[in-house]
Amino acid sequence: MEMKIFTRRLICKSPDLSGRYMLTESRHEAAPTGKGNDFHRWASACSVLRMGADSDNAAHCKRWSCVMVVFSLLLAMVVLPIASFGSKIVSIENDTLRVSINARGAELWSIRHKESDTEYLWQGKPEYWVNRAPVMFPVNVRFKDNRFSYKGDSYEIPKMGMAVYSDFEVEKSRDGCSVVFLLKSNEETQKRYPFDFVFKVIYRLKGNRLANEFVIENEGGETMYFATGGHPGFNCPFVDGRDRSDYQISFSKKLSVKRSEIVDSLIQATEVPFLNNEDSFTLDDSRIPDGGMFQKDMKARKISIGRTGEAPYLTLDLGDFPNVNLWSPPGMPFVCIEPMVSHHDLQDSPMDIEEKSYLIPLEPGKTKRYAFSVIVNHNGTL
């Protein structure tokens, strides 16, 4: 039986703009059905006339907003627990941290400091963003039209890739400090991605550091083409009553960079100025876009989150990942730091996967490994 999940996030444009719109961004996610899964996002617009011109219309939209907020809360309490029924949650821990991972998608589920019982990982509130830390494979974010071709055949692949919707095999270490999640190509994966592969996601704890390692093995007779990466979200702000403006993202060195423009999760040909000899920006910075801040060949290898002017409470070390996308849409209570070996598909990208030059080619019998780390600094200011 197919189960579908629907959520909406309401975004109100500035109330004093004439002819403005109240946008409702919707998320649809199909639970595993044995036929593969699709991920869709769409937006609809409810026209709101200029202030004072049509109070009935404005009141209608306001009532609709309330209905959708209630709907999201009901979704969190009823639908999501049902949808996750049967998922296996695996935990590892050491003296400092306790980490939980969902075998569905090998997705981080919790990063908790034991002594203080502080949760650092975003907990997937559906009224904002229902995921927590998707593992991306074999795409980084998405392909254009969620499709590609290979040797004349066309394939449909969901956003983030099919690993997000796959059940991984689990092998936990004897000391309880590490765990390996294993996904092997099968009849179902080949409906989406026609290559023979082994994909491993390995989590290891050492002190206050959580290592995330991705291993890709080509078990087929043809060169395979892939991308992989992490998409962890982190709580921000932490404290009730505090605003995003109290927090900042900081870098391990000063940067003067432009950022690629992202529209509908696709990289555009244009770039816009971003940082000018800066090593931080606050989360109310007007330069922050809705679609993310992608940096290719990131020179600052460590990215931190913390209260402005205080020691950061969390750092992500990019490790082997050359690129990063930062995603924290204005008004949202989380920050995603996304290490990537590649990047989103291009607006003008060819359909043939062999012609997508930004993907990683992997010859038969070869293996690639990539790792990044999440470092919890409990002495930082929440």
Secondary structure, 3 states (H helix, E strand, C coil): CCCEEEEEEEEECCCCCCCCEEEEEEEEEECCCCCCCCEEEEEEEEECCCCCCCHHHHHHHHHHHHHHHHHHHHHHHHHHHHHCCCCCEEEEECCCEEEEEECECCEEEEEEECCCCEECECCCCCCCCCCCCCEECCCCCCCHHHEEEECCEEEECCCCCHHHHCECEEEECCCCCEEEEEEECCCCHHHCCCCCEEEEEEEEEECCEEEEEEEEEECCCCCEEECCEECCEEECCCCCCCCHHHEEEEEEEEEEEEEEEEECCEEEEEEEEEEEEEEEEECCCCCCCCCCEEECCCCCCEEEEEECCCCCCEEEECCCCCEEEEECCCCCCEEEEEEECCCCCECCCCCEHHHCCCCEEECCCCEEEEEEEEEECCCCCC
